């Protein structure tokens, strides 16, 4: 069906393209941190990375699936891979409507006062923009505890 593999330098433009399609944060895209999902035809149809921040927190980031492949287990494969292979606590930021999806993988919403500094800064900044939105969608910061 599809193959999960570490990204190569040749995947960098494909990762950027997917991130643009997904309309997610395009900063900090270093192909060396990415896993990609490849279709049977050799197309990159999904990607995700773990980014480390200056405050010591790690973030599951840049998770996106090509629209033609949504609902077929691509995101699940990426989430499970990083959940199984990342030994520490793992944070993520997502649209509030995606919270229930990540809860299935053991992620829980983190109160603002318990967030690492990086996420507190980002959440404050995003809060300014959320007030301008009219679709009711907000941003959640969620955390999966370290594997034991």
N, CA, C and O atoms as a GROMACS GRO file, in nm:
protein
  592
    1UNK      N    1   0.082  -0.119   0.000
    1UNK     CA    2   0.000   0.000   0.000
    1UNK      C    3   0.088   0.126   0.000
    1UNK      O    4   0.080   0.205  -0.094
    2UNK      N    5   0.170   0.147   0.102
    2UNK     CA    6   0.265   0.258   0.103
    2UNK      C    7   0.382   0.220   0.191
    2UNK      O    8   0.375   0.125   0.268
    3UNK      N    9   0.492   0.298   0.178
    3UNK     CA   10   0.616   0.270   0.250
    3UNK      C   11   0.653   0.391   0.334
    3UNK      O   12   0.650   0.504   0.286
    4UNK      N   13   0.688   0.367   0.459
    4UNK     CA   14   0.737   0.471   0.550
    4UNK      C   15   0.890   0.460   0.552
    4UNK      O   16   0.945   0.353   0.574
    5UNK      N   17   0.957   0.574   0.528
    5UNK     CA   18   1.104   0.571   0.522
    5UNK      C   19   1.160   0.706   0.565
    5UNK      O   20   1.090   0.807   0.561
    6UNK      N   21   1.290   0.708   0.605
    6UNK     CA   22   1.355   0.836   0.634
    6UNK      C   23   1.363   0.919   0.506
    6UNK      O   24   1.382   0.864   0.397
    7UNK      N   25   1.349   1.048   0.520
    7UNK     CA   26   1.360   1.138   0.404
    7UNK      C   27   1.504   1.144   0.356
    7UNK      O   28   1.598   1.121   0.432
    8UNK      N   29   1.519   1.174   0.229
    8UNK     CA   30   1.650   1.198   0.169
    8UNK      C   31   1.652   1.343   0.120
    8UNK      O   32   1.550   1.411   0.117
    9UNK      N   33   1.770   1.388   0.082
    9UNK     CA   34   1.782   1.526   0.032
    9UNK      C   35   1.690   1.548  -0.090
    9UNK      O   36   1.640   1.659  -0.109
   10UNK      N   37   1.670   1.446  -0.170
   10UNK     CA   38   1.583   1.458  -0.287
   10UNK      C   39   1.437   1.480  -0.250
   10UNK      O   40   1.356   1.520  -0.334
   11UNK      N   41   1.401   1.453  -0.124
   11UNK     CA   42   1.263   1.472  -0.079
   11UNK      C   43   1.235   1.614  -0.030
   11UNK      O   44   1.119   1.648  -0.006
   12UNK      N   45   1.336   1.698  -0.016
   12UNK     CA   46   1.319   1.830   0.045
   12UNK      C   47   1.211   1.914  -0.025
   12UNK      O   48   1.125   1.970   0.042
   13UNK      N   49   1.215   1.922  -0.156
   13UNK     CA   50   1.115   2.001  -0.229
   13UNK      C   51   0.976   1.938  -0.216
   13UNK      O   52   0.877   2.010  -0.208
   14UNK      N   53   0.969   1.807  -0.213
   14UNK     CA   54   0.840   1.738  -0.199
   14UNK      C   55   0.780   1.765  -0.061
   14UNK      O   56   0.659   1.782  -0.047
   15UNK      N   57   0.865   1.768   0.041
   15UNK     CA   58   0.819   1.799   0.177
   15UNK      C   59   0.764   1.941   0.180
   15UNK      O   60   0.655   1.964   0.232
   16UNK      N   61   0.838   2.037   0.125
   16UNK     CA   62   0.790   2.176   0.121
   16UNK      C   63   0.656   2.185   0.048
   16UNK      O   64   0.566   2.257   0.092
   17UNK      N   65   0.643   2.113  -0.062
   17UNK     CA   66   0.518   2.113  -0.139
   17UNK      C   67   0.402   2.060  -0.054
   17UNK      O   68   0.294   2.120  -0.053
   18UNK      N   69   0.422   1.950   0.016
   18UNK     CA   70   0.316   1.895   0.102
   18UNK      C   71   0.279   1.992   0.213
   18UNK      O   72   0.161   2.011   0.242
   19UNK      N   73   0.378   2.053   0.275
   19UNK     CA   74   0.353   2.150   0.382
   19UNK      C   75   0.270   2.267   0.329
   19UNK      O   76   0.179   2.314   0.396
   20UNK      N   77   0.301   2.312   0.208
   20UNK     CA   78   0.222   2.420   0.147
   20UNK      C   79   0.080   2.376   0.119
   20UNK      O   80  -0.014   2.452   0.144
   21UNK      N   81   0.062   2.256   0.067
   21UNK     CA   82  -0.073   2.203   0.041
   21UNK      C   83  -0.152   2.196   0.171
   21UNK      O   84  -0.271   2.229   0.175
   22UNK      N   85  -0.086   2.152   0.278
   22UNK     CA   86  -0.152   2.137   0.407
   22UNK      C   87  -0.175   2.268   0.480
   22UNK      O   88  -0.245   2.270   0.582
   23UNK      N   89  -0.117   2.376   0.430
   23UNK     CA   90  -0.132   2.509   0.492
   23UNK      C   91  -0.090   2.508   0.638
   23UNK      O   92  -0.158   2.561   0.726
   24UNK      N   93   0.026   2.444   0.662
   24UNK     CA   94   0.081   2.440   0.798
   24UNK      C   95   0.212   2.517   0.803
   24UNK      O   96   0.262   2.562   0.700
   25UNK      N   97   0.266   2.532   0.922
   25UNK     CA   98   0.387   2.611   0.946
   25UNK      C   99   0.501   2.567   0.854
   25UNK      O  100   0.547   2.453   0.862
   26UNK      N  101   0.548   2.657   0.766
   26UNK     CA  102   0.654   2.621   0.671
   26UNK      C  103   0.796   2.649   0.722
   26UNK      O  104   0.891   2.640   0.645
   27UNK      N  105   0.811   2.682   0.850
   27UNK     CA  106   0.945   2.712   0.902
   27UNK      C  107   1.008   2.588   0.964
   27UNK      O  108   0.938   2.498   1.012
   28UNK      N  109   1.139   2.583   0.964
   28UNK     CA  110   1.212   2.475   1.030
   28UNK      C  111   1.200   2.341   0.959
   28UNK      O  112   1.200   2.237   1.024
   29UNK      N  113   1.191   2.343   0.826
   29UNK     CA  114   1.178   2.218   0.751
   29UNK      C  115   1.317   2.166   0.714
   29UNK      O  116   1.375   2.207   0.613
   30UNK      N  117   1.370   2.078   0.796
   30UNK     CA  118   1.501   2.018   0.769
   30UNK      C  119   1.478   1.871   0.732
   30UNK      O  120   1.439   1.790   0.817
   31UNK      N  121   1.502   1.839   0.608
   31UNK     CA  122   1.469   1.705   0.558
   31UNK      C  123   1.532   1.595   0.642
   31UNK      O  124   1.479   1.485   0.649
   32UNK      N  125   1.646   1.624   0.706
   32UNK     CA  126   1.716   1.522   0.786
   32UNK      C  127   1.632   1.472   0.904
   32UNK      O  128   1.657   1.363   0.955
   33UNK      N  129   1.536   1.550   0.949
   33UNK     CA  130   1.452   1.512   1.064
   33UNK      C  131   1.322   1.443   1.022
   33UNK      O  132   1.246   1.399   1.107
   34UNK      N  133   1.297   1.433   0.895
   34UNK     CA  134   1.168   1.386   0.845
   34UNK      C  135   1.163   1.237   0.817
   34UNK      O  136   1.262   1.174   0.781
   35UNK      N  137   1.044   1.184   0.836
   35UNK     CA  138   1.005   1.055   0.780
   35UNK      C  139   0.903   1.090   0.672
   35UNK      O  140   0.823   1.182   0.690
   36UNK      N  141   0.906   1.018   0.563
   36UNK     CA  142   0.809   1.038   0.457
   36UNK      C  143   0.735   0.908   0.431
   36UNK      O  144   0.783   0.798   0.461
   37UNK      N  145   0.619   0.923   0.374
   37UNK     CA  146   0.540   0.808   0.330
   37UNK      C  147   0.536   0.815   0.178
   37UNK      O  148   0.503   0.918   0.120
   38UNK      N  149   0.569   0.703   0.116
   38UNK     CA  150   0.578   0.696  -0.029
   38UNK      C  151   0.470   0.603  -0.082
   38UNK      O  152   0.450   0.494  -0.028
   39UNK      N  153   0.402   0.645  -0.188
   39UNK     CA  154   0.299   0.563  -0.252
   39UNK      C  155   0.364   0.450  -0.332
   39UNK      O  156   0.485   0.452  -0.353
   40UNK      N  157   0.285   0.353  -0.376
   40UNK     CA  158   0.342   0.247  -0.460
   40UNK      C  159   0.404   0.300  -0.590
   40UNK      O  160   0.491   0.236  -0.649
   41UNK      N  161   0.360   0.419  -0.633
   41UNK     CA  162   0.415   0.480  -0.754
   41UNK      C  163   0.540   0.565  -0.725
   41UNK      O  164   0.596   0.625  -0.816
   42UNK      N  165   0.584   0.570  -0.598
   42UNK     CA  166   0.704   0.643  -0.562
   42UNK      C  167   0.682   0.789  -0.530
   42UNK      O  168   0.779   0.864  -0.516
   43UNK      N  169   0.556   0.832  -0.516
   43UNK     CA  170   0.526   0.971  -0.480
   43UNK      C  171   0.529   0.988  -0.328
   43UNK      O  172   0.484   0.900  -0.255
   44UNK      N  173   0.581   1.101  -0.281
   44UNK     CA  174   0.577   1.132  -0.138
   44UNK      C  175   0.436   1.184  -0.108
   44UNK      O  176   0.396   1.289  -0.158
   45UNK      N  177   0.363   1.109  -0.025
   45UNK     CA  178   0.222   1.140   0.001
   45UNK      C  179   0.197   1.183   0.146
   45UNK      O  180   0.084   1.216   0.182
   46UNK      N  181   0.301   1.182   0.228
   46UNK     CA  182   0.288   1.224   0.367
   46UNK      C  183   0.425   1.246   0.427
   46UNK      O  184   0.525   1.192   0.380
   47UNK      N  185   0.427   1.328   0.533
   47UNK     CA  186   0.555   1.355   0.599
   47UNK      C  187   0.530   1.405   0.740
   47UNK      O  188   0.421   1.451   0.774
   48UNK      N  189   0.634   1.396   0.822
   48UNK     CA  190   0.633   1.452   0.958
   48UNK      C  191   0.778   1.454   1.006
   48UNK      O  192   0.865   1.384   0.953
   49UNK      N  193   0.801   1.537   1.108
   49UNK     CA  194   0.934   1.547   1.167
   49UNK      C  195   0.920   1.568   1.317
   49UNK      O  196   0.812   1.601   1.367
   50UNK      N  197   1.031   1.548   1.389
   50UNK     CA  198   1.039   1.589   1.529
   50UNK      C  199   1.141   1.701   1.535
   50UNK      O  200   1.257   1.684   1.497
   51UNK      N  201   1.095   1.818   1.586
   51UNK     CA  202   1.181   1.934   1.602
   51UNK      C  203   1.212   1.951   1.750
   51UNK      O  204   1.124   1.938   1.835
   52UNK      N  205   1.338   1.979   1.780
   52UNK     CA  206   1.380   2.009   1.917
   52UNK      C  207   1.389   2.160   1.932
   52UNK      O  208   1.440   2.230   1.844
   53UNK      N  209   1.339   2.211   2.045
   53UNK     CA  210   1.338   2.355   2.070
   53UNK      C  211   1.440   2.390   2.178
   53UNK      O  212   1.484   2.303   2.254
   54UNK      N  213   1.477   2.517   2.186
   54UNK     CA  214   1.578   2.566   2.278
   54UNK      C  215   1.546   2.542   2.424
   54UNK      O  216   1.638   2.539   2.506
   55UNK      N  217   1.419   2.525   2.458
   55UNK     CA  218   1.382   2.502   2.598
   55UNK      C  219   1.387   2.354   2.635
   55UNK      O  220   1.350   2.316   2.746
   56UNK      N  221   1.433   2.269   2.540
   56UNK     CA  222   1.444   2.125   2.567
   56UNK      C  223   1.322   2.045   2.526
   56UNK      O  224   1.323   1.922   2.537
   57UNK      N  225   1.217   2.110   2.479
   57UNK     CA  226   1.098   2.036   2.437
   57UNK      C  227   1.115   1.985   2.295
   57UNK      O  228   1.186   2.044   2.214
   58UNK      N  229   1.048   1.874   2.265
   58UNK     CA  230   1.047   1.816   2.131
   58UNK      C  231   0.905   1.819   2.078
   58UNK      O  232   0.809   1.796   2.152
   59UNK      N  233   0.893   1.847   1.948
   59UNK     CA  234   0.762   1.865   1.887
   59UNK      C  235   0.745   1.774   1.766
   59UNK      O  236   0.829   1.773   1.676
   60UNK      N  237   0.637   1.699   1.764
   60UNK     CA  238   0.594   1.630   1.642
   60UNK      C  239   0.536   1.739   1.554
   60UNK      O  240   0.435   1.800   1.588
   61UNK      N  241   0.600   1.764   1.440
   61UNK     CA  242   0.565   1.881   1.359
   61UNK      C  243   0.558   1.845   1.211
   61UNK      O  244   0.602   1.739   1.168
   62UNK      N  245   0.500   1.937   1.136
   62UNK     CA  246   0.494   1.926   0.989
   62UNK      C  247   0.427   1.798   0.944
   62UNK      O  248   0.462   1.742   0.839
   63UNK      N  249   0.331   1.751   1.021
   63UNK     CA  250   0.257   1.629   0.985
   63UNK      C  251   0.151   1.664   0.883
   63UNK      O  252   0.058   1.740   0.912
   64UNK      N  253   0.164   1.609   0.764
   64UNK     CA  254   0.068   1.637   0.658
   64UNK      C  255   0.056   1.516   0.566
   64UNK      O  256   0.153   1.446   0.539
   65UNK      N  257  -0.066   1.495   0.520
   65UNK     CA  258  -0.096   1.389   0.423
   65UNK      C  259  -0.154   1.454   0.299
   65UNK      O  260  -0.238   1.544   0.310
   66UNK      N  261  -0.111   1.411   0.183
   66UNK     CA  262  -0.168   1.464   0.058
   66UNK      C  263  -0.318   1.438   0.060
   66UNK      O  264  -0.362   1.330   0.099
   67UNK      N  265  -0.400   1.537   0.017
   67UNK     CA  266  -0.546   1.522   0.023
   67UNK      C  267  -0.599   1.396  -0.043
   67UNK      O  268  -0.699   1.340   0.004
   68UNK      N  269  -0.537   1.348  -0.150
   68UNK     CA  270  -0.584   1.227  -0.218
   68UNK      C  271  -0.564   1.101  -0.135
   68UNK      O  272  -0.622   0.997  -0.166
   69UNK      N  273  -0.482   1.108  -0.031
   69UNK     CA  274  -0.448   0.991   0.050
   69UNK      C  275  -0.504   1.000   0.192
   69UNK      O  276  -0.479   0.911   0.273
   70UNK      N  277  -0.579   1.104   0.224
   70UNK     CA  278  -0.634   1.116   0.359
   70UNK      C  279  -0.733   1.005   0.386
   70UNK      O  280  -0.806   0.961   0.297
   71UNK      N  281  -0.735   0.960   0.512
   71UNK     CA  282  -0.825   0.852   0.552
   71UNK      C  283  -0.775   0.713   0.518
   71UNK      O  284  -0.850   0.616   0.532
   72UNK      N  285  -0.649   0.702   0.475
   72UNK     CA  286  -0.595   0.571   0.435
   72UNK      C  287  -0.480   0.525   0.525
   72UNK      O  288  -0.408   0.431   0.490
   73UNK      N  289  -0.463   0.591   0.639
   73UNK     CA  290  -0.364   0.544   0.736
   73UNK      C  291  -0.227   0.607   0.726
   73UNK      O  292  -0.135   0.566   0.798
   74UNK      N  293  -0.209   0.707   0.640
   74UNK     CA  294  -0.079   0.770   0.622
   74UNK      C  295  -0.038   0.844   0.750
   74UNK      O  296   0.071   0.821   0.803
   75UNK      N  297  -0.125   0.931   0.800
   75UNK     CA  298  -0.093   1.006   0.923
   75UNK      C  299  -0.076   0.910   1.040
   75UNK      O  300   0.014   0.928   1.122
   76UNK      N  301  -0.160   0.811   1.049
   76UNK     CA  302  -0.150   0.711   1.156
   76UNK      C  303  -0.012   0.645   1.156
   76UNK      O  304   0.049   0.629   1.261
   77UNK      N  305   0.037   0.608   1.039
   77UNK     CA  306   0.169   0.543   1.029
   77UNK      C  307   0.278   0.636   1.080
   77UNK      O  308   0.369   0.592   1.151
   78UNK      N  309   0.270   0.764   1.046
   78UNK     CA  310   0.370   0.861   1.091
   78UNK      C  311   0.362   0.884   1.242
   78UNK      O  312   0.464   0.884   1.311
   79UNK      N  313   0.241   0.903   1.293
   79UNK     CA  314   0.222   0.925   1.437
   79UNK      C  315   0.272   0.804   1.516
   79UNK      O  316   0.344   0.819   1.615
   80UNK      N  317   0.235   0.685   1.473
   80UNK     CA  318   0.278   0.564   1.543
   80UNK      C  319   0.430   0.548   1.537
   80UNK      O  320   0.492   0.510   1.636
   81UNK      N  321   0.489   0.578   1.422
   81UNK     CA  322   0.635   0.566   1.411
   81UNK      C  323   0.704   0.656   1.513
   81UNK      O  324   0.790   0.610   1.589
   82UNK      N  325   0.668   0.784   1.516
   82UNK     CA  326   0.735   0.876   1.607
   82UNK      C  327   0.700   0.846   1.752
   82UNK      O  328   0.784   0.864   1.840
   83UNK      N  329   0.579   0.802   1.779
   83UNK     CA  330   0.541   0.767   1.916
   83UNK      C  331   0.623   0.649   1.967
   83UNK      O  332   0.662   0.646   2.084
   84UNK      N  333   0.647   0.553   1.881
   84UNK     CA  334   0.722   0.433   1.920
   84UNK      C  335   0.873   0.457   1.925
   84UNK      O  336   0.943   0.390   2.000
   85UNK      N  337   0.922   0.551   1.845
   85UNK     CA  338   1.067   0.568   1.832
   85UNK      C  339   1.123   0.693   1.898
   85UNK      O  340   1.243   0.718   1.891
   86UNK      N  341   1.038   0.771   1.961
   86UNK     CA  342   1.086   0.890   2.032
   86UNK      C  343   1.072   0.863   2.180
   86UNK      O  344   0.961   0.848   2.230
   87UNK      N  345   1.184   0.856   2.254
   87UNK     CA  346   1.180   0.813   2.393
   87UNK      C  347   1.126   0.918   2.491
   87UNK      O  348   1.078   0.880   2.599
   88UNK      N  349   1.132   1.045   2.458
   88UNK     CA  350   1.092   1.149   2.554
   88UNK      C  351   0.949   1.197   2.534
   88UNK      O  352   0.875   1.147   2.450
   89UNK      N  353   0.913   1.297   2.616
   89UNK     CA  354   0.784   1.362   2.598
   89UNK      C  355   0.781   1.423   2.458
   89UNK      O  356   0.883   1.468   2.406
   90UNK      N  357   0.664   1.424   2.399
   90UNK     CA  358   0.650   1.476   2.264
   90UNK      C  359   0.528   1.566   2.259
   90UNK      O  360   0.417   1.524   2.291
   91UNK      N  361   0.548   1.691   2.219
   91UNK     CA  362   0.442   1.789   2.207
   91UNK      C  363   0.398   1.799   2.061
   91UNK      O  364   0.471   1.755   1.971
   92UNK      N  365   0.282   1.855   2.038
   92UNK     CA  366   0.239   1.889   1.904
   92UNK      C  367   0.142   2.006   1.913
   92UNK      O  368   0.079   2.029   2.015
   93UNK      N  369   0.132   2.078   1.802
   93UNK     CA  370   0.034   2.185   1.789
   93UNK      C  371  -0.058   2.145   1.676
   93UNK      O  372  -0.013   2.099   1.571
   94UNK      N  373  -0.188   2.164   1.697
   94UNK     CA  374  -0.284   2.128   1.593
   94UNK      C  375  -0.408   2.216   1.602
   94UNK      O  376  -0.433   2.282   1.703
   95UNK      N  377  -0.485   2.214   1.495
   95UNK     CA  378  -0.615   2.280   1.499
   95UNK      C  379  -0.700   2.210   1.604
   95UNK      O  380  -0.691   2.089   1.621
   96UNK      N  381  -0.781   2.286   1.674
   96UNK     CA  382  -0.861   2.230   1.784
   96UNK      C  383  -0.950   2.115   1.737
   96UNK      O  384  -0.978   2.024   1.815
   97UNK      N  385  -0.994   2.118   1.614
   97UNK     CA  386  -1.082   2.011   1.564
   97UNK      C  387  -1.008   1.877   1.552
   97UNK      O  388  -1.073   1.772   1.542
   98UNK      N  389  -0.875   1.879   1.552
   98UNK     CA  390  -0.797   1.755   1.541
   98UNK      C  391  -0.762   1.694   1.676
   98UNK      O  392  -0.702   1.586   1.682
   99UNK      N  393  -0.797   1.762   1.785
   99UNK     CA  394  -0.768   1.710   1.918
   99UNK      C  395  -0.812   1.567   1.940
   99UNK      O  396  -0.733   1.486   1.988
  100UNK      N  397  -0.937   1.531   1.905
  100UNK     CA  398  -0.982   1.392   1.926
  100UNK      C  399  -0.898   1.289   1.851
  100UNK      O  400  -0.879   1.178   1.900
  101UNK      N  401  -0.848   1.324   1.734
  101UNK     CA  402  -0.762   1.232   1.659
  101UNK      C  403  -0.636   1.201   1.740
  101UNK      O  404  -0.601   1.084   1.757
  102UNK      N  405  -0.569   1.304   1.790
  102UNK     CA  406  -0.444   1.283   1.862
  102UNK      C  407  -0.467   1.218   1.999
  102UNK      O  408  -0.378   1.150   2.050
  103UNK      N  409  -0.582   1.238   2.057
  103UNK     CA  410  -0.613   1.170   2.184
  103UNK      C  411  -0.609   1.019   2.167
  103UNK      O  412  -0.574   0.947   2.261
  104UNK      N  413  -0.644   0.969   2.049
  104UNK     CA  414  -0.638   0.825   2.022
  104UNK      C  415  -0.496   0.770   2.035
  104UNK      O  416  -0.478   0.650   2.056
  105UNK      N  417  -0.397   0.857   2.024
  105UNK     CA  418  -0.257   0.816   2.031
  105UNK      C  419  -0.192   0.853   2.163
  105UNK      O  420  -0.070   0.847   2.177
  106UNK      N  421  -0.274   0.890   2.261
  106UNK     CA  422  -0.223   0.920   2.394
  106UNK      C  423  -0.185   1.064   2.419
  106UNK      O  424  -0.126   1.094   2.523
  107UNK      N  425  -0.216   1.153   2.328
  107UNK     CA  426  -0.187   1.295   2.348
  107UNK      C  427  -0.298   1.359   2.430
  107UNK      O  428  -0.415   1.324   2.415
  108UNK      N  429  -0.259   1.453   2.516
  108UNK     CA  430  -0.355   1.525   2.599
  108UNK      C  431  -0.328   1.674   2.586
  108UNK      O  432  -0.213   1.717   2.574
  109UNK      N  433  -0.435   1.753   2.590
  109UNK     CA  434  -0.421   1.898   2.586
  109UNK      C  435  -0.348   1.945   2.710
  109UNK      O  436  -0.374   1.898   2.821
  110UNK      N  437  -0.257   2.039   2.691
  110UNK     CA  438  -0.176   2.091   2.802
  110UNK      C  439  -0.223   2.232   2.835
  110UNK      O  440  -0.232   2.317   2.746
  111UNK      N  441  -0.253   2.259   2.962
  111UNK     CA  442  -0.289   2.396   3.001
  111UNK      C  443  -0.173   2.492   2.973
  111UNK      O  444  -0.056   2.455   2.986
  112UNK      N  445  -0.205   2.612   2.934
  112UNK     CA  446  -0.104   2.711   2.896
  112UNK      C  447   0.003   2.728   3.002
  112UNK      O  448   0.121   2.737   2.968
  113UNK      N  449  -0.035   2.732   3.130
  113UNK     CA  450   0.065   2.756   3.235
  113UNK      C  451   0.159   2.638   3.258
  113UNK      O  452   0.255   2.650   3.333
  114UNK      N  453   0.132   2.523   3.194
  114UNK     CA  454   0.219   2.406   3.207
  114UNK      C  455   0.303   2.381   3.081
  114UNK      O  456   0.377   2.283   3.073
  115UNK      N  457   0.293   2.470   2.984
  115UNK     CA  458   0.366   2.453   2.859
  115UNK      C  459   0.512   2.496   2.872
  115UNK      O  460   0.543   2.586   2.950
  116UNK      N  461   0.601   2.431   2.797
  116UNK     CA  462   0.738   2.481   2.786
  116UNK      C  463   0.736   2.623   2.726
  116UNK      O  464   0.640   2.661   2.660
  117UNK      N  465   0.841   2.698   2.750
  117UNK     CA  466   0.847   2.839   2.705
  117UNK      C  467   0.818   2.855   2.556
  117UNK      O  468   0.745   2.946   2.516
  118UNK      N  469   0.876   2.768   2.472
  118UNK     CA  470   0.855   2.780   2.328
  118UNK      C  471   0.706   2.782   2.295
  118UNK      O  472   0.660   2.869   2.221
  119UNK      N  473   0.633   2.688   2.350
  119UNK     CA  474   0.490   2.677   2.317
  119UNK      C  475   0.408   2.789   2.381
  119UNK      O  476   0.306   2.830   2.324
  120UNK      N  477   0.450   2.839   2.496
  120UNK     CA  478   0.382   2.954   2.556
  120UNK      C  479   0.393   3.076   2.464
  120UNK      O  480   0.296   3.147   2.442
  121UNK      N  481   0.513   3.098   2.412
  121UNK     CA  482   0.534   3.211   2.319
  121UNK      C  483   0.448   3.197   2.195
  121UNK      O  484   0.380   3.291   2.154
  122UNK      N  485   0.451   3.080   2.135
  122UNK     CA  486   0.374   3.057   2.012
  122UNK      C  487   0.225   3.072   2.039
  122UNK      O  488   0.152   3.132   1.961
  123UNK      N  489   0.180   3.016   2.150
  123UNK     CA  490   0.037   3.024   2.182
  123UNK      C  491  -0.008   3.169   2.204
  123UNK      O  492  -0.118   3.206   2.161
  124UNK      N  493   0.075   3.250   2.269
  124UNK     CA  494   0.040   3.392   2.286
  124UNK      C  495   0.029   3.461   2.151
  124UNK      O  496  -0.064   3.538   2.127
  125UNK      N  497   0.126   3.433   2.064
  125UNK     CA  498   0.126   3.495   1.933
  125UNK      C  499   0.003   3.452   1.852
  125UNK      O  500  -0.063   3.534   1.789
  126UNK      N  501  -0.026   3.323   1.854
  126UNK     CA  502  -0.142   3.272   1.780
  126UNK      C  503  -0.272   3.324   1.837
  126UNK      O  504  -0.369   3.346   1.764
  127UNK      N  505  -0.276   3.344   1.968
  127UNK     CA  506  -0.397   3.395   2.031
  127UNK      C  507  -0.442   3.527   1.973
  127UNK      O  508  -0.562   3.554   1.964
  128UNK      N  509  -0.347   3.610   1.934
  128UNK     CA  510  -0.381   3.738   1.872
  128UNK      C  511  -0.454   3.717   1.741
  128UNK      O  512  -0.549   3.789   1.709
  129UNK      N  513  -0.411   3.618   1.664
  129UNK     CA  514  -0.473   3.591   1.534
  129UNK      C  515  -0.604   3.515   1.548
  129UNK      O  516  -0.696   3.534   1.468
  130UNK      N  517  -0.614   3.428   1.648
  130UNK     CA  518  -0.736   3.348   1.667
  130UNK      C  519  -0.858   3.438   1.687
  130UNK      O  520  -0.968   3.404   1.645
  131UNK      N  521  -0.838   3.552   1.752
  131UNK     CA  522  -0.949   3.644   1.775
  131UNK      C  523  -1.004   3.700   1.645
  131UNK      O  524  -1.119   3.744   1.640
  132UNK      N  525  -0.923   3.698   1.539
  132UNK     CA  526  -0.966   3.750   1.410
  132UNK      C  527  -1.037   3.646   1.324
  132UNK      O  528  -1.098   3.681   1.222
  133UNK      N  529  -1.031   3.521   1.364
  133UNK     CA  530  -1.093   3.413   1.285
  133UNK      C  531  -1.243   3.408   1.313
  133UNK      O  532  -1.288   3.437   1.424
  134UNK      N  533  -1.316   3.370   1.212
  134UNK     CA  534  -1.460   3.359   1.231
  134UNK      C  535  -1.511   3.216   1.219
  134UNK      O  536  -1.632   3.193   1.219
  135UNK      N  537  -1.420   3.119   1.210
  135UNK     CA  538  -1.463   2.980   1.195
  135UNK      C  539  -1.462   2.903   1.327
  135UNK      O  540  -1.495   2.785   1.329
  136UNK      N  541  -1.426   2.969   1.437
  136UNK     CA  542  -1.427   2.905   1.568
  136UNK      C  543  -1.312   2.809   1.591
  136UNK      O  544  -1.303   2.749   1.698
  137UNK      N  545  -1.224   2.794   1.495
  137UNK     CA  546  -1.111   2.701   1.506
  137UNK      C  547  -0.999   2.768   1.584
  137UNK      O  548  -0.964   2.883   1.558
  138UNK      N  549  -0.944   2.696   1.680
  138UNK     CA  550  -0.832   2.744   1.758
  138UNK      C  551  -0.715   2.650   1.742
  138UNK      O  552  -0.717   2.559   1.660
  139UNK      N  553  -0.612   2.673   1.822
  139UNK     CA  554  -0.493   2.589   1.819
  139UNK      C  555  -0.477   2.524   1.956
  139UNK      O  556  -0.487   2.589   2.059
  140UNK      N  557  -0.452   2.394   1.954
  140UNK     CA  558  -0.425   2.319   2.076
  140UNK      C  559  -0.277   2.285   2.082
  140UNK      O  560  -0.214   2.263   1.979
  141UNK      N  561  -0.222   2.281   2.202
  141UNK     CA  562  -0.092   2.221   2.224
  141UNK      C  563  -0.119   2.097   2.306
  141UNK      O  564  -0.182   2.102   2.412
  142UNK      N  565  -0.070   1.985   2.255
  142UNK     CA  566  -0.095   1.855   2.320
  142UNK      C  567   0.039   1.789   2.350
  142UNK      O  568   0.142   1.824   2.292
  143UNK      N  569   0.036   1.693   2.442
  143UNK     CA  570   0.159   1.626   2.486
  143UNK      C  571   0.132   1.478   2.504
  143UNK      O  572   0.029   1.436   2.556
  144UNK      N  573   0.231   1.398   2.458
  144UNK     CA  574   0.233   1.254   2.485
  144UNK      C  575   0.350   1.232   2.579
  144UNK      O  576   0.462   1.273   2.550
  145UNK      N  577   0.323   1.166   2.691
  145UNK     CA  578   0.428   1.142   2.788
  145UNK      C  579   0.530   1.044   2.734
  145UNK      O  580   0.500   0.963   2.646
  146UNK      N  581   0.650   1.052   2.787
  146UNK     CA  582   0.760   0.966   2.745
  146UNK      C  583   0.720   0.820   2.755
  146UNK      O  584   0.643   0.779   2.842
  147UNK      N  585   0.775   0.742   2.661
  147UNK     CA  586   0.754   0.597   2.663
  147UNK      C  587   0.815   0.540   2.792
  147UNK      O  588   0.922   0.582   2.836
  148UNK      N  589   0.745   0.447   2.850
  148UNK     CA  590   0.798   0.385   2.971
  148UNK      C  591   0.820   0.237   2.949
  148UNK      O  592   0.864   0.167   3.040
   0.00000   0.00000   0.00000
